[in-house]
Amino acid sequence: MSYLSLIFILLYFLVLFLLAVYGIHRYLMVYLYYKYKDRAGRVKPEALGDPPPVVTVQLPLYNEQYVVERLIDAVCRIDYPRDRLEIQVLDDSTDETRGLAARCVERHRASGIDIHYLHRKDRTGYKAGALQEGLEVARGAFIAIFDADFIPPPDFLRNTMHRFRDERVGLVQTRWSYLNRGYSILTRIQAIMLDGHFVMEHGARNRSGRFFNFNGTAGIWRRECIEAAGGWQHDTLTEDLDLSYRAQLRGQRFVFLEEVTTPSELPVEMNAFKTQQHRWSKGSIQTAKKMLPPVWRSALPFRFKLEATYHLTNNMAYLLMLLLSVLIFPSIVIRVQAGWINSFWIDLPFLCAATVSVSLFYLFAQFEINRPRWIWSPFYLPVLMSIGIGICLNNTRAVMEALLNLKSGFQRTPKYGIFGKADQADQADQADQPGQAPRWRDLRYRGNRNWLPALELLFAVHFGLLIYYTAINGIYASIPFLCLFFAGYLYVGLASLWPGTASQG
């Protein structure tokens, strides 16, 4: 074996090892979730006090014509004393959203609700800038935030505000639920992914006293906590994650309420999903670069610092997955030519550490919140892992942009006001069937398109050839793993070029 071949093999196993390390971290999340489960006792909502604290609800918007009225109407139905509730519609829109939002605000203002329409022509700081400007004129001691794709239930404040009786609490975050979970296979997979994030990650971190983050929406901040931490800053694309770490480093306590859910809308087309994933991936690495130095300089226990490192660098796994996609073919060819067929059993422990951990992580999350139907979850896991692999090109691009300090604007995730199943929503006519959204393909917003789908399909061909090569050489144990790569790249590439592909299932 040549030195070059040996280097390929060593790099391949190094990448496998690092992916296994991130996989093992998911085992840790499951372990911590159940180890500290007794700390998750539900606290019965209490009286809000007399008088209750003033709450300002902020609604940051940018070109949301299909959901803006739904959002404002829902917030105006929140059950809270009217003289103690202020609503800010923070609109940076450049399209018809401005008129829709302004008229909706005026209608509710005429009914006696303290609601204000604040429009910015200059989008400096994007969402973070809008939140900070709204904060400067807000009258509330507590700040609730909802993105345009959310529908807060009327009892939202009744179920959350009592947790602020503890003066150490700076944030209360609720769990997301999904209006269009069953719309397509893509939305089902997104829902399972986010359930894992909220239930296992937030649950484990919150219960064990480790840092977790505000998710940008469906939560309430103590105003003093925001201001003491330095306010909203826009030097990263994940201003919520950034502020969360700054606040917790100052000793603020966060509370995650798994039992309180806030309905939201998931992206229904692949390019919108990729836009969202790009922003989250890039922003998390930007935040890691910004916040890990002060985390490691702090007096936190070592295990908390290590967990924060896993948390903030987790999207580096996409870069590793892309490297694995490149290295796996030469690794197999080199070993076949060298006669090392039996060496492929060495790969299995690493592959299992990375894949079985993911499966158990999401299965336990579904078991905790979806027990009547969780038994069907295993059937979605291969699809989930395939899509996770398929978007690694998109997310690796985001990670590299963050590492190289390449700037990009805040790209919003398109929302269409769509719920139900794809076949129902696609056939619905809004004028004839109130409550149903029109076909999203007829609407104006789209996720960003770029050159990546061609490369994703090229990787699909790459893995198709590799599956054939391993089959004719009798390396059958590798084929199931290679099929995940093939299916993931093929689906993501096709669904990006022909978005209707993601609306099937």
Secondary structure, DSSP 8 states (H G I E B T S, - for coil): --HHHHHHHHHHHHHHHHHHHHHHHHHHHHHHHHHTGGGG---------SS---EEEEEEESS-TTTHHHHHHHHHT--S-GGGEEEEEEE---STHHHHHHHHHHHHHHTT--EEEEE-SS-TTHHHHHHHHHHHH---SEEEE--TTB---TTTTTTTGGGGGSTTEEEEEEEEEETTTTS-HHHHHHHHHHHIIIIIIIHHHHHHT------SSSEEEEHHHHHHTT----SSS-HHHHHHHHHHHTT-EEEEEEEEEEEE----SHHHHHHHHHHHHHHHHHHHHHHHHHHHHSS--HHHHHHHHHHHHTTHHHHHHHHHHHHHHHHHHHHHHTT-GGGGGGHHHHHHHHHHHHHHHHHHHHHHH-TTTGGGHHHHHHHHHHHHHHTHHHHHHHHHHHHTT--------------S-HHHHHH--TTTSTT----GGGSS------SHHHHHHHHHHHHHHHHHHHHHTT-GGGHHHHHHHHHHHHHHHHHHHSGGGGG--
